[in-house]
Amino acid sequence: MCEVMRPDGSPHETNGRSSIEKDSSDYWFGFEQEYFLWDTVINKPLGFPESGYPAPQGQYYCSVGANNAYGRDIADEHLDACLDAGIELHGINAEVATGQWEFQVFGKGAKNAGDQAWIARYLLERTAEKYGVAVNWHCKPLGDTDWNGSGMHTNFSTGKMRTAGKKEVFDKICKAFGSVIKEHMAVYGADNNLRLTGKHETQSIDNFSYGVSDRGASIRIPIYTTSHGWKGYLEDRRPNSSADPYRVAGRIIKTLQSVKL
């Protein structure tokens, strides 16, 4: 892996890694990267017929069986490639829509976590290429249909969050995120207005909400956090599948640093 720099040694404008102003291993990030495996012949997700649609979504999530899971060989081979490369990949699963999958990576520190996600994306592209299949990273590749889009839900915590023991700490952090919606949306991925509609397990892009185990909230407070006495992490569900993980993590750090705990 290498960073993209200009001839004078300054970072290229596409270099999201260089945009992280402050970093520390105290910041933990877990990215849930969703994506579609794409049939380049018919220009649709794997498992879609040439015309029309397959059975409605629902049977594909965490599924098994040839009528439900499409592209498992690619997802499994990608998992092995990441583990062989030393990537902290902690899981994969078939997602809600046909041909849609997810992998989860973890890292301590924004740059480290971004590195994990970036190399995992690269390895997925190389793996799918062997099968003549493309990877579609767009957050809503099926447009205005009753099919889920793709996100990159971002789980995050600090040492204070992992030892807080108080609900008030998490309320204060969530409210801080609610006061800088536009700043986060600016780096949470292109065309997010197509995905964050208030439907398909999303909150509207113009609204902000948080709640315990609420899949339709902007930020979900995991059951893990509440069941461990308000010690744990939060999940920002707004970043989309094409977002730059470095810029997402860097923006989250900025907001966390604005909270006086």
KOLTORMI-430559 format. One record per residue (C-alpha): residue in one letter; x, y, z. Coordinates in steps of 0.001 Angstrom, whole numbers. Last residue first. Example, Ala and Ser with C-alpha at 12.3 -4.5 7.8 and 13.67 -1.06 7.14 Angstrom:
{r "S"; {13670; -1060; 7140}} {r "A"; {12300; -4500; 7800}} 
END
This chain:
{r "L"; {-16749; 14603; 28962}} {r "K"; {-16377; 17720; 26845}} {r "V"; {-17422; 16816; 23328}} {r "S"; {-15638; 18641; 20497}} {r "Q"; {-13000; 15921; 20261}} {r "L"; {-15685; 13386; 19418}} {r "T"; {-16811; 15538; 16500}} {r "K"; {-13314; 15817; 15096}} {r "I"; {-12727; 12081; 15565}} {r "I"; {-15879; 11277; 13602}} {r "R"; {-14655; 13495; 10770}} {r "G"; {-11317; 11679; 10629}} {r "A"; {-13002; 8273; 10647}} {r "V"; {-15235; 9185; 7708}} {r "R"; {-12377; 10863; 5834}} {r "Y"; {-10165; 7802; 6220}} {r "P"; {-12991; 5406; 5321}} {r "D"; {-13604; 7202; 1997}} {r "A"; {-17298; 6652; 1322}} {r "S"; {-18403; 4314; -1478}} {r "S"; {-20500; 2010; 716}} {r "N"; {-22302; 4769; 2552}} {r "P"; {-21677; 6493; 5848}} {r "R"; {-25009; 7075; 7679}} {r "R"; {-25264; 4159; 10118}} {r "D"; {-23006; 5642; 12805}} {r "E"; {-22644; 2822; 15314}} {r "L"; {-21702; 3583; 18916}} {r "Y"; {-19341; 1872; 21367}} {r "G"; {-18952; 256; 24748}} {r "K"; {-19649; 848; 28420}} {r "W"; {-23197; 1800; 29244}} {r "G"; {-23585; -961; 31849}} {r "H"; {-22486; -3792; 29608}} {r "S"; {-26036; -4572; 28472}} {r "T"; {-26400; -983; 27257}} {r "T"; {-23258; -1027; 25132}} {r "Y"; {-23788; -4521; 23731}} {r "I"; {-27384; -3629; 22821}} {r "P"; {-25835; -1209; 20336}} {r "I"; {-26666; 2507; 20349}} {r "R"; {-27586; 3221; 16746}} {r "I"; {-26719; 6523; 15161}} {r "S"; {-28723; 7927; 12268}} {r "A"; {-31667; 5803; 13363}} {r "G"; {-33635; 3270; 11340}} {r "R"; {-31771; 254; 12697}} {r "D"; {-32682; 1289; 16254}} {r "S"; {-30889; -1020; 18694}} {r "V"; {-30942; 1743; 21335}} {r "G"; {-31687; 5101; 19785}} {r "Y"; {-30363; 7994; 17790}} {r "S"; {-31931; 10509; 15458}} {r "F"; {-30933; 13062; 12866}} {r "N"; {-32895; 14404; 9929}} {r "D"; {-31919; 15786; 6533}} {r "I"; {-30495; 12503; 5175}} {r "S"; {-33630; 10625; 6231}} {r "Q"; {-32928; 7723; 8607}} {r "T"; {-32160; 4326; 7141}} {r "E"; {-33315; 727; 7534}} {r "H"; {-34840; 410; 4058}} {r "K"; {-36778; 3679; 4224}} {r "G"; {-36063; 7054; 5823}} {r "T"; {-34547; 8234; 2556}} {r "L"; {-30832; 7915; 3229}} {r "R"; {-29914; 5911; 108}} {r "L"; {-30567; 8298; -2780}} {r "N"; {-29529; 11279; -650}} {r "N"; {-26228; 9470; -98}} {r "D"; {-25343; 10207; -3717}} {r "A"; {-21621; 10471; -2921}} {r "G"; {-20210; 9253; 383}} {r "Y"; {-20116; 10177; 4066}} {r "V"; {-17666; 13055; 3665}} {r "A"; {-20000; 16045; 3211}} {r "M"; {-22737; 14244; 5159}} {r "H"; {-20612; 14548; 8279}} {r "E"; {-20218; 18312; 8037}} {r "K"; {-23873; 18714; 7094}} {r "I"; {-25085; 16857; 10195}} {r "V"; {-22966; 18809; 12672}} {r "S"; {-25358; 19379; 15608}} {r "G"; {-26680; 15813; 15621}} {r "F"; {-23188; 14441; 16155}} {r "A"; {-22912; 16458; 19381}} {r "K"; {-26285; 15077; 20488}} {r "C"; {-24961; 11543; 20086}} {r "I"; {-21903; 12301; 22227}} {r "K"; {-23971; 13856; 25030}} {r "D"; {-26440; 10969; 25045}} {r "F"; {-23544; 8511; 25196}} {r "V"; {-22036; 10193; 28249}} {r "E"; {-25441; 10557; 29914}} {r "K"; {-25980; 6804; 29776}} {r "K"; {-23156; 6369; 32275}} {r "G"; {-20701; 3503; 32791}} {r "A"; {-18058; 5342; 30784}} {r "T"; {-15316; 2688; 30461}} {r "R"; {-15437; 1905; 26731}} {r "M"; {-16726; 5392; 25983}} {r "K"; {-13820; 6998; 27821}} {r "G"; {-11325; 4776; 26011}} {r "T"; {-12828; 5869; 22713}} {r "S"; {-15354; 4137; 20504}} {r "F"; {-16466; 3696; 16925}} {r "N"; {-18674; 1569; 14709}} {r "T"; {-19056; 2792; 11135}} {r "H"; {-21838; 1471; 8941}} {r "M"; {-20484; 1341; 5416}} {r "G"; {-23735; 1325; 3540}} {r "S"; {-25273; -297; 499}} {r "G"; {-28811; 294; -734}} {r "N"; {-31751; -1909; 51}} {r "W"; {-34179; -2972; -2669}} {r "D"; {-37715; -1644; -3059}} {r "T"; {-36739; 409; -6086}} {r "D"; {-35603; 3991; -6595}} {r "G"; {-32150; 3171; -7911}} {r "L"; {-30757; -354; -8058}} {r "P"; {-27168; 842; -7568}} {r "K"; {-27990; 2726; -4378}} {r "C"; {-24772; 3254; -2376}} {r "H"; {-22479; 2644; -5324}} {r "W"; {-19663; 188; -4560}} {r "N"; {-20450; -2217; -7408}} {r "V"; {-17839; -4986; -7527}} {r "A"; {-17409; -6582; -10952}} {r "V"; {-17478; -10291; -11808}} {r "G"; {-15284; -12084; -14331}} {r "Y"; {-14447; -14707; -11706}} {r "K"; {-10798; -13668; -11358}} {r "E"; {-11928; -10022; -11237}} {r "A"; {-13975; -10794; -8129}} {r "T"; {-10770; -11644; -6239}} {r "R"; {-8857; -8587; -7434}} {r "E"; {-11715; -6228; -6569}} {r "L"; {-12113; -7873; -3160}} {r "L"; {-8394; -7554; -2483}} {r "Y"; {-8546; -3835; -3220}} {r "R"; {-11515; -3341; -903}} {r "A"; {-9714; -5218; 1876}} {r "I"; {-6669; -3009; 1282}} {r "W"; {-8752; 112; 1787}} {r "A"; {-10699; -1170; 4802}} {r "Q"; {-7614; -2229; 6760}} {r "D"; {-5771; 962; 5835}} {r "G"; {-8727; 3042; 7016}} {r "A"; {-8630; 1280; 10379}} {r "N"; {-4903; 1949; 10689}} {r "K"; {-5314; 5585; 9718}} {r "A"; {-8200; 6151; 12124}} {r "G"; {-6546; 4462; 15107}} {r "K"; {-7176; 940; 16343}} {r "G"; {-8542; -1077; 13443}} {r "F"; {-11423; -3338; 12578}} {r "V"; {-12830; -4814; 9373}} {r "Q"; {-16306; -6177; 8600}} {r "F"; {-17393; -7722; 5324}} {r "E"; {-20745; -7397; 3589}} {r "W"; {-22557; -8955; 668}} {r "Q"; {-25230; -8110; -1920}} {r "G"; {-25951; -10495; -4803}} {r "T"; {-29681; -10440; -4090}} {r "A"; {-30523; -7868; -1435}} {r "V"; {-30492; -8165; 2358}} {r "E"; {-26840; -9098; 2837}} {r "A"; {-24773; -12274; 2682}} {r "N"; {-22321; -12230; 5549}} {r "I"; {-18648; -11664; 6313}} {r "G"; {-16657; -11467; 9533}} {r "H"; {-13755; -10132; 11566}} {r "L"; {-11308; -8885; 8965}} {r "E"; {-8209; -7577; 10694}} {r "I"; {-6112; -7764; 7524}} {r "G"; {-2968; -9858; 7895}} {r "A"; {-2630; -10627; 4182}} {r "D"; {-3567; -14292; 4654}} {r "L"; {-6676; -13180; 6570}} {r "C"; {-7649; -10837; 3746}} {r "A"; {-7114; -13480; 1076}} {r "D"; {-9154; -16035; 3046}} {r "L"; {-12101; -13638; 3368}} {r "H"; {-11872; -12759; -315}} {r "E"; {-12026; -16449; -1201}} {r "D"; {-15176; -16781; 914}} {r "A"; {-16865; -13755; -640}} {r "I"; {-15970; -14859; -4172}} {r "D"; {-17139; -18422; -3648}} {r "R"; {-20311; -17087; -2004}} {r "G"; {-21293; -15154; -5123}} {r "Y"; {-25051; -15641; -4998}} {r "A"; {-26830; -16803; -1854}} {r "N"; {-30587; -17388; -1954}} {r "N"; {-31705; -19899; -4558}} {r "A"; {-28378; -21774; -4414}} {r "G"; {-28650; -22279; -683}} {r "V"; {-27514; -20406; 2386}} {r "S"; {-28629; -17042; 3698}} {r "C"; {-27284; -14372; 6024}} {r "Y"; {-29853; -12062; 4384}} {r "Y"; {-31105; -13503; 1081}} {r "Q"; {-34636; -14540; 2027}} {r "G"; {-35768; -10993; 2783}} {r "Q"; {-35580; -9232; -541}} {r "P"; {-38358; -9874; -3026}} {r "A"; {-37995; -12879; -5368}} {r "P"; {-35890; -12100; -8433}} {r "Y"; {-36582; -9083; -10634}} {r "G"; {-37522; -8371; -14229}} {r "S"; {-35437; -9221; -17251}} {r "E"; {-32010; -10823; -17470}} {r "P"; {-32654; -12561; -14146}} {r "F"; {-30905; -11244; -11017}} {r "G"; {-28734; -13649; -9038}} {r "L"; {-25548; -11624; -9343}} {r "P"; {-26447; -7943; -9402}} {r "K"; {-27358; -6341; -12747}} {r "N"; {-25492; -5145; -15826}} {r "I"; {-26614; -8139; -17947}} {r "V"; {-23093; -9134; -18979}} {r "T"; {-21206; -7350; -16187}} {r "D"; {-22931; -9361; -13454}} {r "W"; {-22252; -7322; -10311}} {r "L"; {-21330; -8399; -6797}} {r "F"; {-22936; -5718; -4666}} {r "Y"; {-21229; -4086; -1694}} {r "E"; {-21506; -3561; 2050}} {r "Q"; {-18536; -2616; 4227}} {r "E"; {-19185; -2742; 7968}} {r "F"; {-16288; -632; 9270}} {r "G"; {-15070; -1037; 12859}} {r "F"; {-13157; 1837; 14387}} {r "W"; {-11277; 2248; 17667}} {r "Y"; {-9893; 5616; 18735}} {r "D"; {-7424; 5239; 21625}} {r "S"; {-4874; 4142; 19025}} {r "S"; {-4524; 7836; 18277}} {r "D"; {-5049; 10209; 15404}} {r "K"; {-5304; 13921; 14839}} {r "E"; {-5361; 15727; 11511}} {r "I"; {-6627; 12954; 9262}} {r "S"; {-6615; 14533; 5797}} {r "S"; {-3474; 12644; 4752}} {r "R"; {-5375; 9370; 4602}} {r "G"; {-7955; 10904; 2293}} {r "N"; {-5426; 11261; -513}} {r "T"; {-7642; 12362; -3404}} {r "E"; {-6323; 15932; -3169}} {r "H"; {-2760; 14627; -3664}} {r "P"; {-575; 14960; -583}} {r "S"; {2509; 17203; -804}} {r "G"; {5843; 15650; -1769}} {r "D"; {6707; 18098; -4528}} {r "P"; {5917; 15490; -7189}} {r "R"; {2404; 15133; -5738}} {r "M"; {1558; 12289; -3365}} {r "V"; {-710; 9224; -3504}} {r "E"; {-156; 7049; -443}} {r "C"; {1199; 3521; -739}} {r "M"; {0; 0; 0}} 
END
